[in-house]
Amino acid sequence: MAQPGRTTFPLGGDLSVHRLGFGALRLTGPGYWGPPEDREAAISTARLAVDLGVSFIDTADSYGLGSNEELLAEALRPYPDGLVIATKAGQCRPRPDQWVPCGRPEYLRQQAELSLRRLRLDRIDLFQLHRIDPKVPAAEQFGALGELQDEGKIRHIGLSKVTVREVEAAREHITVASVQNVYNLTDRRNDEVVEYCEKHEIAFIAWLPIARGALAAGGSPVADIATELEVSAGQVALAWLLHRSPAVIPIPGTSSPAHLRENVAASGIALSDGQLARLNALGRTHDDATVPV
């Protein structure tokens, strides 16, 4: 049976995080607009993630209009040693159904300051550019993050929804510690980015790792392998990501304690060479134009 290449990843070279992370987006209200309807349940879920050994949690200033960061601080402070809270800036929310890139340097600086305040941190371990704003020179956006890093307000810099070419352009100005792109068993358009990240020791943070639940639902293309292993289909999808590359950090999100326990347990699943071959054969790509976050 094949085991994942490693169980941890050295984020930025100096932060060792477990490779099964947690995406906190689901701990917000309807439409990801405002706080969750059941705040105590959301706080309990965040605490459970850490209790289960999760050491990498991903959020953003735009998740719940900042309420997601506030919730994580309320749930988890004082933060335990080794816990990395990663956040993002560069998407504004004019309305519940809108996500608009905004990469003006003064805006990125403002949002970093607000994230520091909401998370109650002196320094953000990983601050990610949520989107490269096509209306602002990319070098200015990278430069703003570099200045924040030089000032000690952020430790490492990440990018989101980028190509290899864009990562290379960013690396002319800053050190890129992570890339966060859509990636899962049946959507592998970012294969080239995964390979680039592995080669250059950059963390690849896989969002939508279970394809919005499609890979865990009835009729999942991995159902037969899940039956063989006596695990859930969603766990197989996550296990495949952990086997795919030692640089991949899946960040499944959920507001369900049961699903959270199931997701974290996927890190212990070993896949045979034959099972990996069958899963690799399932790859395809599709358009994610409607996927905002």
VEXMIDREN-167860 format. One record per residue (C-alpha): chain; residue number from 1; residue in three letters; x, y, z. Coordinates in pm, whole numbers, padded with zeros to 5 digits, always signed. Layout:
# VEXMIDREN-167860
<node unit="A" pos="NUM" code="ALA" px="X" py="Y" pz="Z"/>
...
//
This chain:
# VEXMIDREN-167860
<node unit="A" pos="1" code="MET" px="+00000" py="+00000" pz="+00000"/>
<node unit="A" pos="2" code="ALA" px="+00124" py="+00349" pz="-00085"/>
<node unit="A" pos="3" code="GLN" px="+00141" py="+00612" pz="+00190"/>
<node unit="A" pos="4" code="PRO" px="+00144" py="+00990" pz="+00133"/>
<node unit="A" pos="5" code="GLY" px="+00495" py="+01123" pz="+00074"/>
<node unit="A" pos="6" code="ARG" px="+00496" py="+01310" pz="+00406"/>
<node unit="A" pos="7" code="THR" px="+00239" py="+01397" pz="+00669"/>
<node unit="A" pos="8" code="THR" px="+00358" py="+01755" pz="+00719"/>
<node unit="A" pos="9" code="PHE" px="+00479" py="+02038" pz="+00496"/>
<node unit="A" pos="10" code="PRO" px="+00738" py="+02305" pz="+00589"/>
<node unit="A" pos="11" code="LEU" px="+00533" py="+02613" pz="+00495"/>
<node unit="A" pos="12" code="GLY" px="+00772" py="+02891" pz="+00404"/>
<node unit="A" pos="13" code="GLY" px="+01052" py="+02662" pz="+00515"/>
<node unit="A" pos="14" code="ASP" px="+00992" py="+02721" pz="+00885"/>
<node unit="A" pos="15" code="LEU" px="+00629" py="+02639" pz="+00971"/>
<node unit="A" pos="16" code="SER" px="+00557" py="+02267" pz="+00985"/>
<node unit="A" pos="17" code="VAL" px="+00185" py="+02209" pz="+00924"/>
<node unit="A" pos="18" code="HIS" px="-00015" py="+01890" pz="+00896"/>
<node unit="A" pos="19" code="ARG" px="-00114" py="+01834" pz="+00534"/>
<node unit="A" pos="20" code="LEU" px="-00486" py="+01793" pz="+00605"/>
<node unit="A" pos="21" code="GLY" px="-00601" py="+02147" pz="+00675"/>
<node unit="A" pos="22" code="PHE" px="-00937" py="+02310" pz="+00739"/>
<node unit="A" pos="23" code="GLY" px="-01114" py="+02570" pz="+00527"/>
<node unit="A" pos="24" code="ALA" px="-01319" py="+02797" pz="+00756"/>
<node unit="A" pos="25" code="LEU" px="-01548" py="+02946" pz="+00488"/>
<node unit="A" pos="26" code="ARG" px="-01842" py="+02728" pz="+00592"/>
<node unit="A" pos="27" code="LEU" px="-01836" py="+02884" pz="+00939"/>
<node unit="A" pos="28" code="THR" px="-02020" py="+03191" pz="+00807"/>
<node unit="A" pos="29" code="GLY" px="-02380" py="+03287" pz="+00741"/>
<node unit="A" pos="30" code="PRO" px="-02591" py="+03221" pz="+00429"/>
<node unit="A" pos="31" code="GLY" px="-02412" py="+03333" pz="+00114"/>
<node unit="A" pos="32" code="TYR" px="-02092" py="+03366" pz="+00319"/>
<node unit="A" pos="33" code="TRP" px="-02235" py="+03704" pz="+00420"/>
<node unit="A" pos="34" code="GLY" px="-02205" py="+03777" pz="+00789"/>
<node unit="A" pos="35" code="PRO" px="-02167" py="+03554" pz="+01093"/>
<node unit="A" pos="36" code="PRO" px="-02304" py="+03198" pz="+01119"/>
<node unit="A" pos="37" code="GLU" px="-02661" py="+03147" pz="+01235"/>
<node unit="A" pos="38" code="ASP" px="-02539" py="+02918" pz="+01516"/>
<node unit="A" pos="39" code="ARG" px="-02228" py="+03089" pz="+01646"/>
<node unit="A" pos="40" code="GLU" px="-02166" py="+02848" pz="+01933"/>
<node unit="A" pos="41" code="ALA" px="-02178" py="+02549" pz="+01697"/>
<node unit="A" pos="42" code="ALA" px="-01931" py="+02720" pz="+01463"/>
<node unit="A" pos="43" code="ILE" px="-01695" py="+02795" pz="+01751"/>
<node unit="A" pos="44" code="SER" px="-01719" py="+02434" pz="+01865"/>
<node unit="A" pos="45" code="THR" px="-01634" py="+02311" pz="+01513"/>
<node unit="A" pos="46" code="ALA" px="-01327" py="+02534" pz="+01492"/>
<node unit="A" pos="47" code="ARG" px="-01207" py="+02406" pz="+01830"/>
<node unit="A" pos="48" code="LEU" px="-01270" py="+02047" pz="+01727"/>
<node unit="A" pos="49" code="ALA" px="-01052" py="+02090" pz="+01420"/>
<node unit="A" pos="50" code="VAL" px="-00757" py="+02185" pz="+01639"/>
<node unit="A" pos="51" code="ASP" px="-00836" py="+01909" pz="+01889"/>
<node unit="A" pos="52" code="LEU" px="-00821" py="+01659" pz="+01600"/>
<node unit="A" pos="53" code="GLY" px="-00471" py="+01774" pz="+01508"/>
<node unit="A" pos="54" code="VAL" px="-00540" py="+02028" pz="+01234"/>
<node unit="A" pos="55" code="SER" px="-00260" py="+02285" pz="+01236"/>
<node unit="A" pos="56" code="PHE" px="-00348" py="+02485" pz="+00923"/>
<node unit="A" pos="57" code="ILE" px="-00673" py="+02685" pz="+00902"/>
<node unit="A" pos="58" code="ASP" px="-00759" py="+02899" pz="+00600"/>
<node unit="A" pos="59" code="THR" px="-00984" py="+03205" pz="+00616"/>
<node unit="A" pos="60" code="ALA" px="-01013" py="+03545" pz="+00442"/>
<node unit="A" pos="61" code="ASP" px="-01109" py="+03902" pz="+00521"/>
<node unit="A" pos="62" code="SER" px="-01409" py="+03864" pz="+00288"/>
<node unit="A" pos="63" code="TYR" px="-01551" py="+03552" pz="+00454"/>
<node unit="A" pos="64" code="GLY" px="-01854" py="+03677" pz="+00640"/>
<node unit="A" pos="65" code="LEU" px="-01725" py="+04033" pz="+00593"/>
<node unit="A" pos="66" code="GLY" px="-01454" py="+03973" pz="+00849"/>
<node unit="A" pos="67" code="SER" px="-01674" py="+03783" pz="+01093"/>
<node unit="A" pos="68" code="ASN" px="-01496" py="+03455" pz="+01009"/>
<node unit="A" pos="69" code="GLU" px="-01165" py="+03592" pz="+01135"/>
<node unit="A" pos="70" code="GLU" px="-01333" py="+03724" pz="+01449"/>
<node unit="A" pos="71" code="LEU" px="-01493" py="+03386" pz="+01514"/>
<node unit="A" pos="72" code="LEU" px="-01162" py="+03202" pz="+01481"/>
<node unit="A" pos="73" code="ALA" px="-01001" py="+03439" pz="+01729"/>
<node unit="A" pos="74" code="GLU" px="-01285" py="+03391" pz="+01975"/>
<node unit="A" pos="75" code="ALA" px="-01272" py="+03014" pz="+01936"/>
<node unit="A" pos="76" code="LEU" px="-00898" py="+02954" pz="+01938"/>
<node unit="A" pos="77" code="ARG" px="-00714" py="+03225" pz="+02130"/>
<node unit="A" pos="78" code="PRO" px="-00476" py="+03186" pz="+02294"/>
<node unit="A" pos="79" code="TYR" px="-00360" py="+03009" pz="+01979"/>
<node unit="A" pos="80" code="PRO" px="-00181" py="+02682" pz="+02050"/>
<node unit="A" pos="81" code="ASP" px="+00180" py="+02647" pz="+01947"/>
<node unit="A" pos="82" code="GLY" px="+00213" py="+02528" pz="+01588"/>
<node unit="A" pos="83" code="LEU" px="-00129" py="+02647" pz="+01470"/>
<node unit="A" pos="84" code="VAL" px="-00112" py="+02851" pz="+01149"/>
<node unit="A" pos="85" code="ILE" px="-00406" py="+03079" pz="+01069"/>
<node unit="A" pos="86" code="ALA" px="-00379" py="+03182" pz="+00705"/>
<node unit="A" pos="87" code="THR" px="-00592" py="+03465" pz="+00572"/>
<node unit="A" pos="88" code="LYS" px="-00639" py="+03646" pz="+00242"/>
<node unit="A" pos="89" code="ALA" px="-00713" py="+03991" pz="+00103"/>
<node unit="A" pos="90" code="GLY" px="-00788" py="+04115" pz="-00246"/>
<node unit="A" pos="91" code="GLN" px="-01157" py="+04037" pz="-00291"/>
<node unit="A" pos="92" code="CYS" px="-01420" py="+04288" pz="-00185"/>
<node unit="A" pos="93" code="ARG" px="-01789" py="+04210" pz="-00134"/>
<node unit="A" pos="94" code="PRO" px="-02022" py="+04484" pz="-00264"/>
<node unit="A" pos="95" code="ARG" px="-02321" py="+04250" pz="-00232"/>
<node unit="A" pos="96" code="PRO" px="-02383" py="+03896" pz="-00104"/>
<node unit="A" pos="97" code="ASP" px="-02354" py="+03749" pz="-00452"/>
<node unit="A" pos="98" code="GLN" px="-02050" py="+03947" pz="-00564"/>
<node unit="A" pos="99" code="TRP" px="-01675" py="+03891" pz="-00527"/>
<node unit="A" pos="100" code="VAL" px="-01474" py="+04168" pz="-00692"/>
<node unit="A" pos="101" code="PRO" px="-01091" py="+04170" pz="-00709"/>
<node unit="A" pos="102" code="CYS" px="-00939" py="+04474" pz="-00544"/>
<node unit="A" pos="103" code="GLY" px="-00561" py="+04484" pz="-00537"/>
<node unit="A" pos="104" code="ARG" px="-00487" py="+04849" pz="-00482"/>
<node unit="A" pos="105" code="PRO" px="-00184" py="+04867" pz="-00250"/>
<node unit="A" pos="106" code="GLU" px="-00362" py="+05093" pz="-00001"/>
<node unit="A" pos="107" code="TYR" px="-00655" py="+04850" pz="+00013"/>
<node unit="A" pos="108" code="LEU" px="-00433" py="+04547" pz="+00071"/>
<node unit="A" pos="109" code="ARG" px="-00252" py="+04732" pz="+00351"/>
<node unit="A" pos="110" code="GLN" px="-00582" py="+04835" pz="+00511"/>
<node unit="A" pos="111" code="GLN" px="-00715" py="+04479" pz="+00498"/>
<node unit="A" pos="112" code="ALA" px="-00397" py="+04338" pz="+00648"/>
<node unit="A" pos="113" code="GLU" px="-00432" py="+04579" pz="+00940"/>
<node unit="A" pos="114" code="LEU" px="-00797" py="+04481" pz="+00986"/>
<node unit="A" pos="115" code="SER" px="-00713" py="+04110" pz="+00973"/>
<node unit="A" pos="116" code="LEU" px="-00445" py="+04160" pz="+01239"/>
<node unit="A" pos="117" code="ARG" px="-00705" py="+04331" pz="+01457"/>
<node unit="A" pos="118" code="ARG" px="-00981" py="+04074" pz="+01401"/>
<node unit="A" pos="119" code="LEU" px="-00752" py="+03773" pz="+01447"/>
<node unit="A" pos="120" code="ARG" px="-00585" py="+03947" pz="+01743"/>
<node unit="A" pos="121" code="LEU" px="-00239" py="+03877" pz="+01612"/>
<node unit="A" pos="122" code="ASP" px="+00084" py="+04074" pz="+01603"/>
<node unit="A" pos="123" code="ARG" px="+00185" py="+03900" pz="+01281"/>
<node unit="A" pos="124" code="ILE" px="-00007" py="+03691" pz="+01028"/>
<node unit="A" pos="125" code="ASP" px="+00176" py="+03367" pz="+00948"/>
<node unit="A" pos="126" code="LEU" px="+00046" py="+03343" pz="+00590"/>
<node unit="A" pos="127" code="PHE" px="-00116" py="+03637" pz="+00410"/>
<node unit="A" pos="128" code="GLN" px="-00245" py="+03549" pz="+00064"/>
<node unit="A" pos="129" code="LEU" px="-00337" py="+03768" pz="-00231"/>
<node unit="A" pos="130" code="HIS" px="-00693" py="+03644" pz="-00286"/>
<node unit="A" pos="131" code="ARG" px="-00689" py="+03745" pz="-00652"/>
<node unit="A" pos="132" code="ILE" px="-00451" py="+03933" pz="-00876"/>
<node unit="A" pos="133" code="ASP" px="-00651" py="+04242" pz="-00969"/>
<node unit="A" pos="134" code="PRO" px="-00631" py="+04288" pz="-01348"/>
<node unit="A" pos="135" code="LYS" px="-00693" py="+04662" pz="-01306"/>
<node unit="A" pos="136" code="VAL" px="-00382" py="+04717" pz="-01092"/>
<node unit="A" pos="137" code="PRO" px="-00023" py="+04646" pz="-01203"/>
<node unit="A" pos="138" code="ALA" px="+00067" py="+04308" pz="-01052"/>
<node unit="A" pos="139" code="ALA" px="+00405" py="+04437" pz="-00939"/>
<node unit="A" pos="140" code="GLU" px="+00230" py="+04697" pz="-00722"/>
<node unit="A" pos="141" code="GLN" px="+00019" py="+04428" pz="-00556"/>
<node unit="A" pos="142" code="PHE" px="+00321" py="+04208" pz="-00489"/>
<node unit="A" pos="143" code="GLY" px="+00514" py="+04510" pz="-00368"/>
<node unit="A" pos="144" code="ALA" px="+00246" py="+04597" pz="-00113"/>
<node unit="A" pos="145" code="LEU" px="+00267" py="+04248" pz="+00035"/>
<node unit="A" pos="146" code="GLY" px="+00645" py="+04266" pz="+00037"/>
<node unit="A" pos="147" code="GLU" px="+00633" py="+04591" pz="+00233"/>
<node unit="A" pos="148" code="LEU" px="+00399" py="+04436" pz="+00490"/>
<node unit="A" pos="149" code="GLN" px="+00641" py="+04147" pz="+00525"/>
<node unit="A" pos="150" code="ASP" px="+00938" py="+04381" pz="+00566"/>
<node unit="A" pos="151" code="GLU" px="+00748" py="+04562" pz="+00843"/>
<node unit="A" pos="152" code="GLY" px="+00693" py="+04234" pz="+01028"/>
<node unit="A" pos="153" code="LYS" px="+00316" py="+04237" pz="+00990"/>
<node unit="A" pos="154" code="ILE" px="+00308" py="+03918" pz="+00785"/>
<node unit="A" pos="155" code="ARG" px="+00544" py="+03624" pz="+00799"/>
<node unit="A" pos="156" code="HIS" px="+00490" py="+03455" pz="+00462"/>
<node unit="A" pos="157" code="ILE" px="+00314" py="+03550" pz="+00139"/>
<node unit="A" pos="158" code="GLY" px="+00082" py="+03333" pz="-00068"/>
<node unit="A" pos="159" code="LEU" px="-00114" py="+03365" pz="-00392"/>
<node unit="A" pos="160" code="SER" px="-00456" py="+03236" pz="-00497"/>
<node unit="A" pos="161" code="LYS" px="-00600" py="+03133" pz="-00833"/>
<node unit="A" pos="162" code="VAL" px="-00279" py="+03180" pz="-01032"/>
<node unit="A" pos="163" code="THR" px="-00094" py="+03020" pz="-01319"/>
<node unit="A" pos="164" code="VAL" px="+00269" py="+02911" pz="-01325"/>
<node unit="A" pos="165" code="ARG" px="+00353" py="+03222" pz="-01525"/>
<node unit="A" pos="166" code="GLU" px="+00191" py="+03443" pz="-01260"/>
<node unit="A" pos="167" code="VAL" px="+00378" py="+03266" pz="-00980"/>
<node unit="A" pos="168" code="GLU" px="+00705" py="+03319" pz="-01164"/>
<node unit="A" pos="169" code="ALA" px="+00623" py="+03687" pz="-01214"/>
<node unit="A" pos="170" code="ALA" px="+00547" py="+03723" pz="-00843"/>
<node unit="A" pos="171" code="ARG" px="+00872" py="+03555" pz="-00745"/>
<node unit="A" pos="172" code="GLU" px="+01062" py="+03836" pz="-00916"/>
<node unit="A" pos="173" code="HIS" px="+00933" py="+04062" pz="-00637"/>
<node unit="A" pos="174" code="ILE" px="+00854" py="+03842" pz="-00337"/>
<node unit="A" pos="175" code="THR" px="+00916" py="+03498" pz="-00194"/>
<node unit="A" pos="176" code="VAL" px="+00603" py="+03291" pz="-00260"/>
<node unit="A" pos="177" code="ALA" px="+00534" py="+03042" pz="+00020"/>
<node unit="A" pos="178" code="SER" px="+00204" py="+02903" pz="-00108"/>
<node unit="A" pos="179" code="VAL" px="-00041" py="+02884" pz="-00395"/>
<node unit="A" pos="180" code="GLN" px="-00412" py="+02822" pz="-00339"/>
<node unit="A" pos="181" code="ASN" px="-00600" py="+02693" pz="-00644"/>
<node unit="A" pos="182" code="VAL" px="-00896" py="+02468" pz="-00722"/>
<node unit="A" pos="183" code="TYR" px="-00776" py="+02110" pz="-00736"/>
<node unit="A" pos="184" code="ASN" px="-00940" py="+01775" pz="-00679"/>
<node unit="A" pos="185" code="LEU" px="-00962" py="+01425" pz="-00818"/>
<node unit="A" pos="186" code="THR" px="-01183" py="+01518" pz="-01112"/>
<node unit="A" pos="187" code="ASP" px="-01060" py="+01873" pz="-01177"/>
<node unit="A" pos="188" code="ARG" px="-00689" py="+01874" pz="-01249"/>
<node unit="A" pos="189" code="ARG" px="-00648" py="+02182" pz="-01464"/>
<node unit="A" pos="190" code="ASN" px="-00380" py="+02293" pz="-01218"/>
<node unit="A" pos="191" code="ASP" px="-00158" py="+01987" pz="-01255"/>
<node unit="A" pos="192" code="GLU" px="+00121" py="+02205" pz="-01392"/>
<node unit="A" pos="193" code="VAL" px="+00096" py="+02436" pz="-01091"/>
<node unit="A" pos="194" code="VAL" px="+00111" py="+02142" pz="-00850"/>
<node unit="A" pos="195" code="GLU" px="+00425" py="+02014" pz="-01018"/>
<node unit="A" pos="196" code="TYR" px="+00582" py="+02359" pz="-01015"/>
<node unit="A" pos="197" code="CYS" px="+00506" py="+02402" pz="-00646"/>
<node unit="A" pos="198" code="GLU" px="+00651" py="+02064" pz="-00558"/>
<node unit="A" pos="199" code="LYS" px="+00970" py="+02140" pz="-00753"/>
<node unit="A" pos="200" code="HIS" px="+01016" py="+02476" pz="-00579"/>
<node unit="A" pos="201" code="GLU" px="+00902" py="+02367" pz="-00230"/>
<node unit="A" pos="202" code="ILE" px="+00595" py="+02591" pz="-00241"/>
<node unit="A" pos="203" code="ALA" px="+00284" py="+02470" pz="-00060"/>
<node unit="A" pos="204" code="PHE" px="-00009" py="+02398" pz="-00292"/>
<node unit="A" pos="205" code="ILE" px="-00331" py="+02459" pz="-00098"/>
<node unit="A" pos="206" code="ALA" px="-00611" py="+02266" pz="-00270"/>
<node unit="A" pos="207" code="TRP" px="-00954" py="+02423" pz="-00236"/>
<node unit="A" pos="208" code="LEU" px="-01275" py="+02250" pz="-00338"/>
<node unit="A" pos="209" code="PRO" px="-01088" py="+01925" pz="-00262"/>
<node unit="A" pos="210" code="ILE" px="-01410" py="+01723" pz="-00267"/>
<node unit="A" pos="211" code="ALA" px="-01556" py="+01918" pz="-00563"/>
<node unit="A" pos="212" code="ARG" px="-01827" py="+02091" pz="-00359"/>
<node unit="A" pos="213" code="GLY" px="-01928" py="+01756" pz="-00215"/>
<node unit="A" pos="214" code="ALA" px="-01976" py="+01585" pz="-00551"/>
<node unit="A" pos="215" code="LEU" px="-01698" py="+01336" pz="-00480"/>
<node unit="A" pos="216" code="ALA" px="-01859" py="+01244" pz="-00148"/>
<node unit="A" pos="217" code="ALA" px="-02216" py="+01217" pz="-00276"/>
<node unit="A" pos="218" code="GLY" px="-02406" py="+00911" pz="-00386"/>
<node unit="A" pos="219" code="GLY" px="-02283" py="+00784" pz="-00719"/>
<node unit="A" pos="220" code="SER" px="-01935" py="+00923" pz="-00662"/>
<node unit="A" pos="221" code="PRO" px="-01682" py="+00791" pz="-00916"/>
<node unit="A" pos="222" code="VAL" px="-01472" py="+00666" pz="-00627"/>
<node unit="A" pos="223" code="ALA" px="-01750" py="+00470" pz="-00458"/>
<node unit="A" pos="224" code="ASP" px="-01607" py="+00131" pz="-00555"/>
<node unit="A" pos="225" code="ILE" px="-01267" py="+00209" pz="-00401"/>
<node unit="A" pos="226" code="ALA" px="-01436" py="+00350" pz="-00091"/>
<node unit="A" pos="227" code="THR" px="-01618" py="+00017" pz="-00054"/>
<node unit="A" pos="228" code="GLU" px="-01293" py="-00175" pz="-00090"/>
<node unit="A" pos="229" code="LEU" px="-01128" py="+00033" pz="+00183"/>
<node unit="A" pos="230" code="GLU" px="-01439" py="+00052" pz="+00403"/>
<node unit="A" pos="231" code="VAL" px="-01419" py="+00430" pz="+00415"/>
<node unit="A" pos="232" code="SER" px="-01629" py="+00710" pz="+00269"/>
<node unit="A" pos="233" code="ALA" px="-01597" py="+00837" pz="-00088"/>
<node unit="A" pos="234" code="GLY" px="-01499" py="+01180" pz="+00041"/>
<node unit="A" pos="235" code="GLN" px="-01215" py="+01027" pz="+00238"/>
<node unit="A" pos="236" code="VAL" px="-01087" py="+00855" pz="-00076"/>
<node unit="A" pos="237" code="ALA" px="-01087" py="+01188" pz="-00261"/>
<node unit="A" pos="238" code="LEU" px="-00885" py="+01351" pz="+00017"/>
<node unit="A" pos="239" code="ALA" px="-00648" py="+01056" pz="+00044"/>
<node unit="A" pos="240" code="TRP" px="-00578" py="+01081" pz="-00329"/>
<node unit="A" pos="241" code="LEU" px="-00479" py="+01446" pz="-00288"/>
<node unit="A" pos="242" code="LEU" px="-00239" py="+01357" pz="-00008"/>
<node unit="A" pos="243" code="HIS" px="-00083" py="+01091" pz="-00229"/>
<node unit="A" pos="244" code="ARG" px="-00074" py="+01321" pz="-00534"/>
<node unit="A" pos="245" code="SER" px="+00218" py="+01535" pz="-00416"/>
<node unit="A" pos="246" code="PRO" px="+00394" py="+01604" pz="-00086"/>
<node unit="A" pos="247" code="ALA" px="+00332" py="+01975" pz="-00153"/>
<node unit="A" pos="248" code="VAL" px="-00049" py="+01945" pz="-00156"/>
<node unit="A" pos="249" code="ILE" px="-00246" py="+02065" pz="+00148"/>
<node unit="A" pos="250" code="PRO" px="-00619" py="+01999" pz="+00104"/>
<node unit="A" pos="251" code="ILE" px="-00848" py="+02234" pz="+00298"/>
<node unit="A" pos="252" code="PRO" px="-01191" py="+02070" pz="+00310"/>
<node unit="A" pos="253" code="GLY" px="-01449" py="+02290" pz="+00475"/>
<node unit="A" pos="254" code="THR" px="-01750" py="+02187" pz="+00678"/>
<node unit="A" pos="255" code="SER" px="-01973" py="+02304" pz="+00960"/>
<node unit="A" pos="256" code="SER" px="-02049" py="+01944" pz="+01060"/>
<node unit="A" pos="257" code="PRO" px="-01844" py="+01788" pz="+01342"/>
<node unit="A" pos="258" code="ALA" px="-01907" py="+01441" pz="+01197"/>
<node unit="A" pos="259" code="HIS" px="-01779" py="+01542" pz="+00854"/>
<node unit="A" pos="260" code="LEU" px="-01482" py="+01716" pz="+01012"/>
<node unit="A" pos="261" code="ARG" px="-01383" py="+01399" pz="+01196"/>
<node unit="A" pos="262" code="GLU" px="-01424" py="+01200" pz="+00875"/>
<node unit="A" pos="263" code="ASN" px="-01214" py="+01445" pz="+00674"/>
<node unit="A" pos="264" code="VAL" px="-00927" py="+01448" pz="+00922"/>
<node unit="A" pos="265" code="ALA" px="-00925" py="+01067" pz="+00937"/>
<node unit="A" pos="266" code="ALA" px="-00853" py="+01060" pz="+00561"/>
<node unit="A" pos="267" code="SER" px="-00490" py="+01142" pz="+00637"/>
<node unit="A" pos="268" code="GLY" px="-00441" py="+00788" pz="+00762"/>
<node unit="A" pos="269" code="ILE" px="-00571" py="+00610" pz="+00450"/>
<node unit="A" pos="270" code="ALA" px="-00320" py="+00419" pz="+00239"/>
<node unit="A" pos="271" code="LEU" px="-00396" py="+00354" pz="-00128"/>
<node unit="A" pos="272" code="SER" px="-00254" py="+00064" pz="-00325"/>
<node unit="A" pos="273" code="ASP" px="-00071" py="+00126" pz="-00651"/>
<node unit="A" pos="274" code="GLY" px="-00366" py="-00027" pz="-00834"/>
<node unit="A" pos="275" code="GLN" px="-00614" py="+00199" pz="-00658"/>
<node unit="A" pos="276" code="LEU" px="-00401" py="+00503" pz="-00732"/>
<node unit="A" pos="277" code="ALA" px="-00389" py="+00408" pz="-01099"/>
<node unit="A" pos="278" code="ARG" px="-00767" py="+00378" pz="-01113"/>
<node unit="A" pos="279" code="LEU" px="-00812" py="+00712" pz="-00940"/>
<node unit="A" pos="280" code="ASN" px="-00560" py="+00883" pz="-01167"/>
<node unit="A" pos="281" code="ALA" px="-00762" py="+00767" pz="-01466"/>
<node unit="A" pos="282" code="LEU" px="-01062" py="+00968" pz="-01345"/>
<node unit="A" pos="283" code="GLY" px="-00905" py="+01309" pz="-01405"/>
<node unit="A" pos="284" code="ARG" px="-01085" py="+01568" pz="-01612"/>
<node unit="A" pos="285" code="THR" px="-01125" py="+01945" pz="-01616"/>
<node unit="A" pos="286" code="HIS" px="-01423" py="+02176" pz="-01618"/>
<node unit="A" pos="287" code="ASP" px="-01495" py="+02549" pz="-01601"/>
<node unit="A" pos="288" code="ASP" px="-01506" py="+02709" pz="-01256"/>
<node unit="A" pos="289" code="ALA" px="-01617" py="+03055" pz="-01371"/>
<node unit="A" pos="290" code="THR" px="-01899" py="+03048" pz="-01116"/>
<node unit="A" pos="291" code="VAL" px="-01670" py="+02955" pz="-00826"/>
<node unit="A" pos="292" code="PRO" px="-01595" py="+03284" pz="-00646"/>
<node unit="A" pos="293" code="VAL" px="-01394" py="+03214" pz="-00336"/>
//
